[in-house]
Amino acid sequence: MKREVKFYVAIGIVVIAYIILSFYLPVDSFSKRITTVTALISAVAFWLQFKRTERLNEASYIKDLNNQFINNKDMTQG
C-alpha cells in the first residue's frame, strides 16, 4: 500500500508541475498537452519501476549469499 501511495504522489507532483509550467510555457494544442503529460507520467513510472527492480535484485543477491553461507560445509560454528 505504501508503494502505491508513493506512485500516486509522484504522478500528482508531475501533473501539478506541468500545469504550473504550462502557464509560463504556452503549448499550441490540446493534443500536445496530453502527449506531454503522458510522457511525464511514463517517465515517473519508468523511474519507480527501475527503483523497484533495483531493490528486488539487491534482495535476491542477499538471499543467494545467505544460502551460500548456509550450504557451505567448510563454515562451522565453534
N, CA, C and O atoms as a Tripos MOL2 file, in Angstrom:
@<TRIPOS>MOLECULE
protein
  312   311    78     0     0
PROTEIN
NO_CHARGES

@<TRIPOS>ATOM
      1 N           0.8200   -1.1860    0.0000 N.3       1 MET1
      2 CA          0.0000    0.0000    0.0000 C.3       1 MET1
      3 C           0.8700    1.2590    0.0000 C.2       1 MET1
      4 O           0.5290    2.2530   -0.6410 O.2       1 MET1
      5 N           1.9810    1.2140    0.7130 N.am      2 LYS2
      6 CA          2.8500    2.3780    0.8130 C.3       2 LYS2
      7 C           3.4520    2.7310   -0.5410 C.2       2 LYS2
      8 O           3.5830    3.9120   -0.8640 O.2       2 LYS2
      9 N           3.8190    1.7320   -1.3400 N.am      3 ARG3
     10 CA          4.3920    1.9790   -2.6630 C.3       3 ARG3
     11 C           3.3720    2.6080   -3.5880 C.2       3 ARG3
     12 O           3.7140    3.4750   -4.3930 O.2       3 ARG3
     13 N           2.1080    2.1770   -3.4840 N.am      4 GLU4
     14 CA          1.0610    2.7480   -4.3150 C.3       4 GLU4
     15 C           0.8700    4.2240   -3.9980 C.2       4 GLU4
     16 O           0.6550    5.0330   -4.9000 O.2       4 GLU4
     17 N           0.9470    4.5720   -2.7300 N.am      5 VAL5
     18 CA          0.8000    5.9630   -2.3310 C.3       5 VAL5
     19 C           1.9480    6.7850   -2.9110 C.2       5 VAL5
     20 O           1.7230    7.8860   -3.4140 O.2       5 VAL5
     21 N           3.1700    6.2680   -2.8490 N.am      6 LYS6
     22 CA          4.3180    6.9750   -3.4170 C.3       6 LYS6
     23 C           4.1240    7.1860   -4.9190 C.2       6 LYS6
     24 O           4.4420    8.2520   -5.4460 O.2       6 LYS6
     25 N           3.6080    6.1770   -5.5990 N.am      7 PHE7
     26 CA          3.3910    6.2880   -7.0400 C.3       7 PHE7
     27 C           2.3910    7.3890   -7.3500 C.2       7 PHE7
     28 O           2.6340    8.2220   -8.2240 O.2       7 PHE7
     29 N           1.2740    7.4000   -6.6450 N.am      8 TYR8
     30 CA          0.2460    8.4020   -6.9100 C.3       8 TYR8
     31 C           0.7090    9.8000   -6.5150 C.2       8 TYR8
     32 O           0.3550   10.7780   -7.1750 O.2       8 TYR8
     33 N           1.4840    9.9040   -5.4610 N.am      9 VAL9
     34 CA          2.0340   11.2080   -5.0760 C.3       9 VAL9
     35 C           2.9960   11.7040   -6.1500 C.2       9 VAL9
     36 O           2.9640   12.8790   -6.5150 O.2       9 VAL9
     37 N           3.8440   10.8260   -6.6530 N.am     10 ALA10
     38 CA          4.7900   11.2190   -7.7030 C.3      10 ALA10
     39 C           4.0530   11.6500   -8.9670 C.2      10 ALA10
     40 O           4.4160   12.6500   -9.5850 O.2      10 ALA10
     41 N           3.0360   10.9120   -9.3480 N.am     11 ILE11
     42 CA          2.2530   11.2740  -10.5300 C.3      11 ILE11
     43 C           1.5660   12.6190  -10.3040 C.2      11 ILE11
     44 O           1.5440   13.4610  -11.2010 O.2      11 ILE11
     45 N           1.0130   12.8220   -9.1280 N.am     12 GLY12
     46 CA          0.3540   14.0930   -8.8150 C.3      12 GLY12
     47 C           1.3100   15.2600   -8.8800 C.2      12 GLY12
     48 O           0.9610   16.3210   -9.3980 O.2      12 GLY12
     49 N           2.5090   15.0820   -8.3640 N.am     13 ILE13
     50 CA          3.5100   16.1550   -8.4060 C.3      13 ILE13
     51 C           3.8690   16.4890   -9.8470 C.2      13 ILE13
     52 O           4.0000   17.6620  -10.1990 O.2      13 ILE13
     53 N           4.0270   15.4740  -10.6730 N.am     14 VAL14
     54 CA          4.3610   15.7160  -12.0830 C.3      14 VAL14
     55 C           3.2430   16.4700  -12.7780 C.2      14 VAL14
     56 O           3.5030   17.4190  -13.5180 O.2      14 VAL14
     57 N           2.0110   16.0660  -12.5530 N.am     15 VAL15
     58 CA          0.8770   16.7250  -13.2140 C.3      15 VAL15
     59 C           0.7400   18.1670  -12.7290 C.2      15 VAL15
     60 O           0.5190   19.0680  -13.5390 O.2      15 VAL15
     61 N           0.8640   18.3950  -11.4400 N.am     16 ILE16
     62 CA          0.7670   19.7550  -10.8960 C.3      16 ILE16
     63 C           1.9010   20.6290  -11.4260 C.2      16 ILE16
     64 O           1.6810   21.7850  -11.7870 O.2      16 ILE16
     65 N           3.1130   20.0760  -11.4720 N.am     17 ALA17
     66 CA          4.2420   20.8350  -12.0130 C.3      17 ALA17
     67 C           4.0090   21.1770  -13.4720 C.2      17 ALA17
     68 O           4.3360   22.2790  -13.9110 O.2      17 ALA17
     69 N           3.4520   20.2500  -14.2240 N.am     18 TYR18
     70 CA          3.1860   20.5360  -15.6320 C.3      18 TYR18
     71 C           2.1220   21.6130  -15.7820 C.2      18 TYR18
     72 O           2.2470   22.4950  -16.6310 O.2      18 TYR18
     73 N           1.0840   21.5490  -14.9690 N.am     19 ILE19
     74 CA          0.0290   22.5670  -15.0470 C.3      19 ILE19
     75 C           0.6030   23.9510  -14.7280 C.2      19 ILE19
     76 O           0.2890   24.9320  -15.4020 O.2      19 ILE19
     77 N           1.4370   24.0180  -13.7080 N.am     20 ILE20
     78 CA          2.0490   25.2970  -13.3500 C.3      20 ILE20
     79 C           2.9580   25.7850  -14.4730 C.2      20 ILE20
     80 O           2.9260   26.9630  -14.8310 O.2      20 ILE20
     81 N           3.7630   24.8890  -15.0280 N.am     21 LEU21
     82 CA          4.6660   25.2830  -16.1090 C.3      21 LEU21
     83 C           3.9230   25.6340  -17.3950 C.2      21 LEU21
     84 O           4.4290   26.4160  -18.2000 O.2      21 LEU21
     85 N           2.7450   25.0760  -17.6000 N.am     22 SER22
     86 CA          2.0250   25.3600  -18.8360 C.3      22 SER22
     87 C           1.5600   26.8100  -18.8900 C.2      22 SER22
     88 O           1.3110   27.3330  -19.9760 O.2      22 SER22
     89 N           1.4370   27.4710  -17.7360 N.am     23 PHE23
     90 CA          1.0960   28.8900  -17.7470 C.3      23 PHE23
     91 C           2.2770   29.7400  -18.2030 C.2      23 PHE23
     92 O           2.0890   30.8090  -18.7840 O.2      23 PHE23
     93 N           3.4920   29.2670  -17.9390 N.am     24 TYR24
     94 CA          4.6830   30.0180  -18.3180 C.3      24 TYR24
     95 C           5.2090   29.6170  -19.6900 C.2      24 TYR24
     96 O           5.8120   30.4310  -20.3900 O.2      24 TYR24
     97 N           4.9840   28.3720  -20.0700 N.am     25 LEU25
     98 CA          5.4270   27.8720  -21.3730 C.3      25 LEU25
     99 C           4.1930   27.4700  -22.1760 C.2      25 LEU25
    100 O           3.7170   26.3430  -22.0380 O.2      25 LEU25
    101 N           3.6720   28.3510  -22.9980 N.am     26 PRO26
    102 CA          2.4290   28.0280  -23.7180 C.3      26 PRO26
    103 C           2.6300   26.8710  -24.7030 C.2      26 PRO26
    104 O           3.6530   26.7750  -25.3810 O.2      26 PRO26
    105 N           1.6370   26.0150  -24.7560 N.am     27 VAL27
    106 CA          1.6430   24.8720  -25.6680 C.3      27 VAL27
    107 C           0.5520   25.1170  -26.7040 C.2      27 VAL27
    108 O          -0.5190   25.6260  -26.3750 O.2      27 VAL27
    109 N           0.8270   24.7560  -27.9600 N.am     28 ASP28
    110 CA         -0.0600   25.1140  -29.0660 C.3      28 ASP28
    111 C          -1.4180   24.4280  -29.0110 C.2      28 ASP28
    112 O          -2.4460   25.0920  -29.1480 O.2      28 ASP28
    113 N          -1.4420   23.1340  -28.8160 N.am     29 SER29
    114 CA         -2.7210   22.4380  -28.9240 C.3      29 SER29
    115 C          -2.9460   21.5060  -27.7370 C.2      29 SER29
    116 O          -2.0330   21.1970  -26.9700 O.2      29 SER29
    117 N          -4.1830   21.0770  -27.6200 N.am     30 PHE30
    118 CA         -4.5840   20.1770  -26.5390 C.3      30 PHE30
    119 C          -3.8710   18.8340  -26.6560 C.2      30 PHE30
    120 O          -3.4700   18.2560  -25.6460 O.2      30 PHE30
    121 N          -3.7120   18.3360  -27.8740 N.am     31 SER31
    122 CA         -3.0610   17.0310  -28.0620 C.3      31 SER31
    123 C          -1.6000   17.0680  -27.6260 C.2      31 SER31
    124 O          -1.0830   16.0710  -27.1210 O.2      31 SER31
    125 N          -0.9340   18.1960  -27.8130 N.am     32 LYS32
    126 CA          0.4420   18.3110  -27.3450 C.3      32 LYS32
    127 C           0.5000   18.2810  -25.8200 C.2      32 LYS32
    128 O           1.4230   17.7070  -25.2430 O.2      32 LYS32
    129 N          -0.4740   18.8900  -25.1740 N.am     33 ARG33
    130 CA         -0.5200   18.8630  -23.7120 C.3      33 ARG33
    131 C          -0.7330   17.4430  -23.1970 C.2      33 ARG33
    132 O          -0.0660   17.0080  -22.2590 O.2      33 ARG33
    133 N          -1.6590   16.7320  -23.8140 N.am     34 ILE34
    134 CA         -1.9330   15.3500  -23.4090 C.3      34 ILE34
    135 C          -0.6970   14.4780  -23.6450 C.2      34 ILE34
    136 O          -0.3570   13.6470  -22.8030 O.2      34 ILE34
    137 N          -0.0370   14.6610  -24.7620 N.am     35 THR35
    138 CA          1.1690   13.8920  -25.0700 C.3      35 THR35
    139 C           2.2610   14.1700  -24.0480 C.2      35 THR35
    140 O           2.9490   13.2510  -23.6050 O.2      35 THR35
    141 N           2.4210   15.4230  -23.6780 N.am     36 THR36
    142 CA          3.4550   15.7870  -22.7080 C.3      36 THR36
    143 C           3.1550   15.2000  -21.3380 C.2      36 THR36
    144 O           4.0510   14.6690  -20.6800 O.2      36 THR36
    145 N           1.9020   15.2900  -20.9010 N.am     37 VAL37
    146 CA          1.5310   14.7140  -19.6040 C.3      37 VAL37
    147 C           1.7450   13.2070  -19.6110 C.2      37 VAL37
    148 O           2.2420   12.6470  -18.6340 O.2      37 VAL37
    149 N           1.3780   12.5510  -20.6970 N.am     38 THR38
    150 CA          1.5730   11.1050  -20.8050 C.3      38 THR38
    151 C           3.0580   10.7470  -20.7560 C.2      38 THR38
    152 O           3.4430    9.7730  -20.1100 O.2      38 THR38
    153 N           3.8800   11.5270  -21.4300 N.am     39 ALA39
    154 CA          5.3200   11.2700  -21.4080 C.3      39 ALA39
    155 C           5.8950   11.4720  -20.0110 C.2      39 ALA39
    156 O           6.7470   10.6990  -19.5750 O.2      39 ALA39
    157 N           5.4410   12.4930  -19.3150 N.am     40 LEU40
    158 CA          5.9210   12.7360  -17.9540 C.3      40 LEU40
    159 C           5.5000   11.6190  -17.0030 C.2      40 LEU40
    160 O           6.2950   11.1630  -16.1810 O.2      40 LEU40
    161 N           4.2700   11.1880  -17.1170 N.am     41 ILE41
    162 CA          3.7910   10.0910  -16.2690 C.3      41 ILE41
    163 C           4.5690    8.8120  -16.5800 C.2      41 ILE41
    164 O           4.9190    8.0610  -15.6700 O.2      41 ILE41
    165 N           4.8360    8.5660  -17.8470 N.am     42 SER42
    166 CA          5.6110    7.3840  -18.2340 C.3      42 SER42
    167 C           7.0280    7.4410  -17.6720 C.2      42 SER42
    168 O           7.5690    6.4240  -17.2400 O.2      42 SER42
    169 N           7.6240    8.6240  -17.6790 N.am     43 ALA43
    170 CA          8.9750    8.7640  -17.1370 C.3      43 ALA43
    171 C           8.9910    8.4750  -15.6410 C.2      43 ALA43
    172 O           9.9020    7.8090  -15.1490 O.2      43 ALA43
    173 N           7.9960    8.9650  -14.9190 N.am     44 VAL44
    174 CA          7.9180    8.6980  -13.4780 C.3      44 VAL44
    175 C           7.6950    7.2090  -13.2290 C.2      44 VAL44
    176 O           8.3310    6.6210  -12.3550 O.2      44 VAL44
    177 N           6.7920    6.6010  -13.9990 N.am     45 ALA45
    178 CA          6.5310    5.1700  -13.8340 C.3      45 ALA45
    179 C           7.7740    4.3470  -14.1410 C.2      45 ALA45
    180 O           8.0540    3.3720  -13.4420 O.2      45 ALA45
    181 N           8.5240    4.7230  -15.1750 N.am     46 PHE46
    182 CA          9.7610    4.0260  -15.5120 C.3      46 PHE46
    183 C          10.7660    4.1400  -14.3740 C.2      46 PHE46
    184 O          11.3980    3.1500  -14.0050 O.2      46 PHE46
    185 N          10.9200    5.3350  -13.8160 N.am     47 TRP47
    186 CA         11.8700    5.5450  -12.7240 C.3      47 TRP47
    187 C          11.4790    4.7260  -11.5010 C.2      47 TRP47
    188 O          12.3370    4.1050  -10.8730 O.2      47 TRP47
    189 N          10.1860    4.7170  -11.1540 N.am     48 LEU48
    190 CA          9.7380    3.9390  -10.0000 C.3      48 LEU48
    191 C           9.9370    2.4430  -10.2250 C.2      48 LEU48
    192 O          10.3090    1.7230   -9.2990 O.2      48 LEU48
    193 N           9.6940    1.9720  -11.4360 N.am     49 GLN49
    194 CA          9.9070    0.5620  -11.7470 C.3      49 GLN49
    195 C          11.3880    0.2110  -11.6770 C.2      49 GLN49
    196 O          11.7520   -0.8660  -11.2040 O.2      49 GLN49
    197 N          12.2390    1.1160  -12.1440 N.am     50 PHE50
    198 CA         13.6790    0.9070  -12.0720 C.3      50 PHE50
    199 C          14.1360    0.7750  -10.6210 C.2      50 PHE50
    200 O          14.9410   -0.0990  -10.3000 O.2      50 PHE50
    201 N          13.6280    1.6380   -9.7480 N.am     51 LYS51
    202 CA         14.0000    1.5750   -8.3350 C.3      51 LYS51
    203 C          13.4920    0.2770   -7.7020 C.2      51 LYS51
    204 O          14.1890   -0.3270   -6.8870 O.2      51 LYS51
    205 N          12.2930   -0.1470   -8.0700 N.am     52 ARG52
    206 CA         11.7400   -1.3920   -7.5220 C.3      52 ARG52
    207 C          12.5850   -2.5880   -7.9710 C.2      52 ARG52
    208 O          12.8840   -3.4750   -7.1710 O.2      52 ARG52
    209 N          12.9660   -2.6100   -9.2430 N.am     53 THR53
    210 CA         13.8010   -3.6910   -9.7600 C.3      53 THR53
    211 C          15.1500   -3.7100   -9.0620 C.2      53 THR53
    212 O          15.6880   -4.7760   -8.7640 O.2      53 THR53
    213 N          15.6930   -2.5300   -8.8020 N.am     54 GLU54
    214 CA         16.9680   -2.4430   -8.1000 C.3      54 GLU54
    215 C          16.8660   -3.0510   -6.6930 C.2      54 GLU54
    216 O          17.7610   -3.7800   -6.2660 O.2      54 GLU54
    217 N          15.7880   -2.7530   -5.9860 N.am     55 ARG55
    218 CA         15.5970   -3.3190   -4.6450 C.3      55 ARG55
    219 C          15.3950   -4.8340   -4.6990 C.2      55 ARG55
    220 O          15.9020   -5.5580   -3.8430 O.2      55 ARG55
    221 N          14.6570   -5.3120   -5.7000 N.am     56 LEU56
    222 CA         14.4430   -6.7540   -5.8390 C.3      56 LEU56
    223 C          15.7490   -7.4790   -6.1510 C.2      56 LEU56
    224 O          15.9960   -8.5650   -5.6250 O.2      56 LEU56
    225 N          16.5750   -6.8940   -6.9930 N.am     57 ASN57
    226 CA         17.8680   -7.5100   -7.3050 C.3      57 ASN57
    227 C          18.7660   -7.5480   -6.0800 C.2      57 ASN57
    228 O          19.4780   -8.5290   -5.8650 O.2      57 ASN57
    229 N          18.7410   -6.5100   -5.2880 N.am     58 GLU58
    230 CA         19.5440   -6.4850   -4.0690 C.3      58 GLU58
    231 C          19.0710   -7.5530   -3.0860 C.2      58 GLU58
    232 O          19.8850   -8.2450   -2.4740 O.2      58 GLU58
    233 N          17.7590   -7.6830   -2.9390 N.am     59 ALA59
    234 CA         17.2150   -8.7000   -2.0400 C.3      59 ALA59
    235 C          17.5540  -10.1030   -2.5280 C.2      59 ALA59
    236 O          17.8620  -10.9840   -1.7250 O.2      59 ALA59
    237 N          17.4980  -10.3130   -3.8310 N.am     60 SER60
    238 CA         17.8390  -11.6200   -4.3930 C.3      60 SER60
    239 C          19.3170  -11.9460   -4.1530 C.2      60 SER60
    240 O          19.6610  -13.0840   -3.8340 O.2      60 SER60
    241 N          20.1770  -10.9530   -4.3060 N.am     61 TYR61
    242 CA         21.6030  -11.1530   -4.0660 C.3      61 TYR61
    243 C          21.8610  -11.5350   -2.6100 C.2      61 TYR61
    244 O          22.6280  -12.4570   -2.3330 O.2      61 TYR61
    245 N          21.2260  -10.8310   -1.6910 N.am     62 ILE62
    246 CA         21.4080  -11.1300   -0.2640 C.3      62 ILE62
    247 C          20.8960  -12.5240    0.0680 C.2      62 ILE62
    248 O          21.5240  -13.2470    0.8410 O.2      62 ILE62
    249 N          19.7580  -12.9070   -0.5110 N.am     63 LYS63
    250 CA         19.1960  -14.2410   -0.2740 C.3      63 LYS63
    251 C          20.1420  -15.3150   -0.8080 C.2      63 LYS63
    252 O          20.3860  -16.3130   -0.1300 O.2      63 LYS63
    253 N          20.6730  -15.1220   -2.0090 N.am     64 ASP64
    254 CA         21.6050  -16.0990   -2.5760 C.3      64 ASP64
    255 C          22.8970  -16.1880   -1.7670 C.2      64 ASP64
    256 O          23.4380  -17.2750   -1.5650 O.2      64 ASP64
    257 N          23.3770  -15.0560   -1.3130 N.am     65 LEU65
    258 CA         24.5850  -15.0490   -0.4920 C.3      65 LEU65
    259 C          24.3480  -15.7800    0.8240 C.2      65 LEU65
    260 O          25.2130  -16.5220    1.2880 O.2      65 LEU65
    261 N          23.1870  -15.5750    1.4190 N.am     66 ASN66
    262 CA         22.8360  -16.2690    2.6540 C.3      66 ASN66
    263 C          22.7540  -17.7780    2.4250 C.2      66 ASN66
    264 O          23.2280  -18.5570    3.2510 O.2      66 ASN66
    265 N          22.1600  -18.1880    1.3150 N.am     67 ASN67
    266 CA         22.0740  -19.6190    1.0080 C.3      67 ASN67
    267 C          23.4570  -20.2350    0.8100 C.2      67 ASN67
    268 O          23.6770  -21.3880    1.1810 O.2      67 ASN67
    269 N          24.3830  -19.4850    0.2340 N.am     68 GLN68
    270 CA         25.7440  -19.9940    0.0670 C.3      68 GLN68
    271 C          26.4160  -20.2120    1.4160 C.2      68 GLN68
    272 O          27.1190  -21.2050    1.6030 O.2      68 GLN68
    273 N          26.2110  -19.3060    2.3460 N.am     69 PHE69
    274 CA         26.7810  -19.4740    3.6800 C.3      69 PHE69
    275 C          26.1540  -20.6590    4.4140 C.2      69 PHE69
    276 O          26.8460  -21.4140    5.0960 O.2      69 PHE69
    277 N          24.8350  -20.8130    4.2660 N.am     70 ILE70
    278 CA         24.1470  -21.9100    4.9520 C.3      70 ILE70
    279 C          24.6020  -23.2580    4.4000 C.2      70 ILE70
    280 O          24.8050  -24.2030    5.1620 O.2      70 ILE70
    281 N          24.7620  -23.3530    3.0970 N.am     71 ASN71
    282 CA         25.0980  -24.6280    2.4590 C.3      71 ASN71
    283 C          26.5940  -24.9320    2.4360 C.2      71 ASN71
    284 O          26.9850  -26.0250    2.0270 O.2      71 ASN71
    285 N          27.4170  -24.0200    2.8540 N.am     72 ASN72
    286 CA         28.8640  -24.2090    2.8380 C.3      72 ASN72
    287 C          29.2700  -25.1130    4.0070 C.2      72 ASN72
    288 O          29.0690  -24.7610    5.1700 O.2      72 ASN72
    289 N          29.8370  -26.2720    3.6910 N.am     73 LYS73
    290 CA         30.2230  -27.2420    4.7080 C.3      73 LYS73
    291 C          31.5000  -26.8200    5.4640 C.2      73 LYS73
    292 O          31.7460  -27.2750    6.5810 O.2      73 LYS73
    293 N          32.2940  -25.9590    4.8490 N.am     74 ASP74
    294 CA         33.5410  -25.5210    5.4890 C.3      74 ASP74
    295 C          33.3040  -24.5470    6.6410 C.2      74 ASP74
    296 O          34.1520  -24.3900    7.5190 O.2      74 ASP74
    297 N          32.1650  -23.9100    6.6250 N.am     75 MET75
    298 CA         31.8800  -22.9480    7.7040 C.3      75 MET75
    299 C          31.1150  -23.6540    8.8060 C.2      75 MET75
    300 O          29.9650  -24.0560    8.6280 O.2      75 MET75
    301 N          31.7570  -23.7960    9.9200 N.am     76 THR76
    302 CA         31.1180  -24.4690   11.0620 C.3      76 THR76
    303 C          31.1380  -23.5460   12.2560 C.2      76 THR76
    304 O          31.9910  -22.6640   12.3590 O.2      76 THR76
    305 N          30.2160  -23.7470   13.1400 N.am     77 GLN77
    306 CA         30.1800  -22.9340   14.3600 C.3      77 GLN77
    307 C          31.1540  -23.5210   15.3460 C.2      77 GLN77
    308 O          31.3380  -24.7360   15.4200 O.2      77 GLN77
    309 N          31.7810  -22.6320   16.1100 N.am     78 GLY78
    310 CA         32.6040  -23.0790   17.2010 C.3      78 GLY78
    311 C          34.0190  -23.1700   16.9580 C.2      78 GLY78
    312 O          34.7760  -23.5460   17.8530 O.2      78 GLY78
@<TRIPOS>BOND
     1     1     2 1
     2     2     3 1
     3     3     4 2
     4     3     5 am
     5     5     6 1
     6     6     7 1
     7     7     8 2
     8     7     9 am
     9     9    10 1
    10    10    11 1
    11    11    12 2
    12    11    13 am
    13    13    14 1
    14    14    15 1
    15    15    16 2
    16    15    17 am
    17    17    18 1
    18    18    19 1
    19    19    20 2
    20    19    21 am
    21    21    22 1
    22    22    23 1
    23    23    24 2
    24    23    25 am
    25    25    26 1
    26    26    27 1
    27    27    28 2
    28    27    29 am
    29    29    30 1
    30    30    31 1
    31    31    32 2
    32    31    33 am
    33    33    34 1
    34    34    35 1
    35    35    36 2
    36    35    37 am
    37    37    38 1
    38    38    39 1
    39    39    40 2
    40    39    41 am
    41    41    42 1
    42    42    43 1
    43    43    44 2
    44    43    45 am
    45    45    46 1
    46    46    47 1
    47    47    48 2
    48    47    49 am
    49    49    50 1
    50    50    51 1
    51    51    52 2
    52    51    53 am
    53    53    54 1
    54    54    55 1
    55    55    56 2
    56    55    57 am
    57    57    58 1
    58    58    59 1
    59    59    60 2
    60    59    61 am
    61    61    62 1
    62    62    63 1
    63    63    64 2
    64    63    65 am
    65    65    66 1
    66    66    67 1
    67    67    68 2
    68    67    69 am
    69    69    70 1
    70    70    71 1
    71    71    72 2
    72    71    73 am
    73    73    74 1
    74    74    75 1
    75    75    76 2
    76    75    77 am
    77    77    78 1
    78    78    79 1
    79    79    80 2
    80    79    81 am
    81    81    82 1
    82    82    83 1
    83    83    84 2
    84    83    85 am
    85    85    86 1
    86    86    87 1
    87    87    88 2
    88    87    89 am
    89    89    90 1
    90    90    91 1
    91    91    92 2
    92    91    93 am
    93    93    94 1
    94    94    95 1
    95    95    96 2
    96    95    97 am
    97    97    98 1
    98    98    99 1
    99    99   100 2
   100    99   101 am
   101   101   102 1
   102   102   103 1
   103   103   104 2
   104   103   105 am
   105   105   106 1
   106   106   107 1
   107   107   108 2
   108   107   109 am
   109   109   110 1
   110   110   111 1
   111   111   112 2
   112   111   113 am
   113   113   114 1
   114   114   115 1
   115   115   116 2
   116   115   117 am
   117   117   118 1
   118   118   119 1
   119   119   120 2
   120   119   121 am
   121   121   122 1
   122   122   123 1
   123   123   124 2
   124   123   125 am
   125   125   126 1
   126   126   127 1
   127   127   128 2
   128   127   129 am
   129   129   130 1
   130   130   131 1
   131   131   132 2
   132   131   133 am
   133   133   134 1
   134   134   135 1
   135   135   136 2
   136   135   137 am
   137   137   138 1
   138   138   139 1
   139   139   140 2
   140   139   141 am
   141   141   142 1
   142   142   143 1
   143   143   144 2
   144   143   145 am
   145   145   146 1
   146   146   147 1
   147   147   148 2
   148   147   149 am
   149   149   150 1
   150   150   151 1
   151   151   152 2
   152   151   153 am
   153   153   154 1
   154   154   155 1
   155   155   156 2
   156   155   157 am
   157   157   158 1
   158   158   159 1
   159   159   160 2
   160   159   161 am
   161   161   162 1
   162   162   163 1
   163   163   164 2
   164   163   165 am
   165   165   166 1
   166   166   167 1
   167   167   168 2
   168   167   169 am
   169   169   170 1
   170   170   171 1
   171   171   172 2
   172   171   173 am
   173   173   174 1
   174   174   175 1
   175   175   176 2
   176   175   177 am
   177   177   178 1
   178   178   179 1
   179   179   180 2
   180   179   181 am
   181   181   182 1
   182   182   183 1
   183   183   184 2
   184   183   185 am
   185   185   186 1
   186   186   187 1
   187   187   188 2
   188   187   189 am
   189   189   190 1
   190   190   191 1
   191   191   192 2
   192   191   193 am
   193   193   194 1
   194   194   195 1
   195   195   196 2
   196   195   197 am
   197   197   198 1
   198   198   199 1
   199   199   200 2
   200   199   201 am
   201   201   202 1
   202   202   203 1
   203   203   204 2
   204   203   205 am
   205   205   206 1
   206   206   207 1
   207   207   208 2
   208   207   209 am
   209   209   210 1
   210   210   211 1
   211   211   212 2
   212   211   213 am
   213   213   214 1
   214   214   215 1
   215   215   216 2
   216   215   217 am
   217   217   218 1
   218   218   219 1
   219   219   220 2
   220   219   221 am
   221   221   222 1
   222   222   223 1
   223   223   224 2
   224   223   225 am
   225   225   226 1
   226   226   227 1
   227   227   228 2
   228   227   229 am
   229   229   230 1
   230   230   231 1
   231   231   232 2
   232   231   233 am
   233   233   234 1
   234   234   235 1
   235   235   236 2
   236   235   237 am
   237   237   238 1
   238   238   239 1
   239   239   240 2
   240   239   241 am
   241   241   242 1
   242   242   243 1
   243   243   244 2
   244   243   245 am
   245   245   246 1
   246   246   247 1
   247   247   248 2
   248   247   249 am
   249   249   250 1
   250   250   251 1
   251   251   252 2
   252   251   253 am
   253   253   254 1
   254   254   255 1
   255   255   256 2
   256   255   257 am
   257   257   258 1
   258   258   259 1
   259   259   260 2
   260   259   261 am
   261   261   262 1
   262   262   263 1
   263   263   264 2
   264   263   265 am
   265   265   266 1
   266   266   267 1
   267   267   268 2
   268   267   269 am
   269   269   270 1
   270   270   271 1
   271   271   272 2
   272   271   273 am
   273   273   274 1
   274   274   275 1
   275   275   276 2
   276   275   277 am
   277   277   278 1
   278   278   279 1
   279   279   280 2
   280   279   281 am
   281   281   282 1
   282   282   283 1
   283   283   284 2
   284   283   285 am
   285   285   286 1
   286   286   287 1
   287   287   288 2
   288   287   289 am
   289   289   290 1
   290   290   291 1
   291   291   292 2
   292   291   293 am
   293   293   294 1
   294   294   295 1
   295   295   296 2
   296   295   297 am
   297   297   298 1
   298   298   299 1
   299   299   300 2
   300   299   301 am
   301   301   302 1
   302   302   303 1
   303   303   304 2
   304   303   305 am
   305   305   306 1
   306   306   307 1
   307   307   308 2
   308   307   309 am
   309   309   310 1
   310   310   311 1
   311   311   312 2
@<TRIPOS>SUBSTRUCTURE
     1 MET1         2 RESIDUE 1 A MET
     2 LYS2         6 RESIDUE 1 A LYS
     3 ARG3        10 RESIDUE 1 A ARG
     4 GLU4        14 RESIDUE 1 A GLU
     5 VAL5        18 RESIDUE 1 A VAL
     6 LYS6        22 RESIDUE 1 A LYS
     7 PHE7        26 RESIDUE 1 A PHE
     8 TYR8        30 RESIDUE 1 A TYR
     9 VAL9        34 RESIDUE 1 A VAL
    10 ALA10       38 RESIDUE 1 A ALA
    11 ILE11       42 RESIDUE 1 A ILE
    12 GLY12       46 RESIDUE 1 A GLY
    13 ILE13       50 RESIDUE 1 A ILE
    14 VAL14       54 RESIDUE 1 A VAL
    15 VAL15       58 RESIDUE 1 A VAL
    16 ILE16       62 RESIDUE 1 A ILE
    17 ALA17       66 RESIDUE 1 A ALA
    18 TYR18       70 RESIDUE 1 A TYR
    19 ILE19       74 RESIDUE 1 A ILE
    20 ILE20       78 RESIDUE 1 A ILE
    21 LEU21       82 RESIDUE 1 A LEU
    22 SER22       86 RESIDUE 1 A SER
    23 PHE23       90 RESIDUE 1 A PHE
    24 TYR24       94 RESIDUE 1 A TYR
    25 LEU25       98 RESIDUE 1 A LEU
    26 PRO26      102 RESIDUE 1 A PRO
    27 VAL27      106 RESIDUE 1 A VAL
    28 ASP28      110 RESIDUE 1 A ASP
    29 SER29      114 RESIDUE 1 A SER
    30 PHE30      118 RESIDUE 1 A PHE
    31 SER31      122 RESIDUE 1 A SER
    32 LYS32      126 RESIDUE 1 A LYS
    33 ARG33      130 RESIDUE 1 A ARG
    34 ILE34      134 RESIDUE 1 A ILE
    35 THR35      138 RESIDUE 1 A THR
    36 THR36      142 RESIDUE 1 A THR
    37 VAL37      146 RESIDUE 1 A VAL
    38 THR38      150 RESIDUE 1 A THR
    39 ALA39      154 RESIDUE 1 A ALA
    40 LEU40      158 RESIDUE 1 A LEU
    41 ILE41      162 RESIDUE 1 A ILE
    42 SER42      166 RESIDUE 1 A SER
    43 ALA43      170 RESIDUE 1 A ALA
    44 VAL44      174 RESIDUE 1 A VAL
    45 ALA45      178 RESIDUE 1 A ALA
    46 PHE46      182 RESIDUE 1 A PHE
    47 TRP47      186 RESIDUE 1 A TRP
    48 LEU48      190 RESIDUE 1 A LEU
    49 GLN49      194 RESIDUE 1 A GLN
    50 PHE50      198 RESIDUE 1 A PHE
    51 LYS51      202 RESIDUE 1 A LYS
    52 ARG52      206 RESIDUE 1 A ARG
    53 THR53      210 RESIDUE 1 A THR
    54 GLU54      214 RESIDUE 1 A GLU
    55 ARG55      218 RESIDUE 1 A ARG
    56 LEU56      222 RESIDUE 1 A LEU
    57 ASN57      226 RESIDUE 1 A ASN
    58 GLU58      230 RESIDUE 1 A GLU
    59 ALA59      234 RESIDUE 1 A ALA
    60 SER60      238 RESIDUE 1 A SER
    61 TYR61      242 RESIDUE 1 A TYR
    62 ILE62      246 RESIDUE 1 A ILE
    63 LYS63      250 RESIDUE 1 A LYS
    64 ASP64      254 RESIDUE 1 A ASP
    65 LEU65      258 RESIDUE 1 A LEU
    66 ASN66      262 RESIDUE 1 A ASN
    67 ASN67      266 RESIDUE 1 A ASN
    68 GLN68      270 RESIDUE 1 A GLN
    69 PHE69      274 RESIDUE 1 A PHE
    70 ILE70      278 RESIDUE 1 A ILE
    71 ASN71      282 RESIDUE 1 A ASN
    72 ASN72      286 RESIDUE 1 A ASN
    73 LYS73      290 RESIDUE 1 A LYS
    74 ASP74      294 RESIDUE 1 A ASP
    75 MET75      298 RESIDUE 1 A MET
    76 THR76      302 RESIDUE 1 A THR
    77 GLN77      306 RESIDUE 1 A GLN
    78 GLY78      310 RESIDUE 1 A GLY
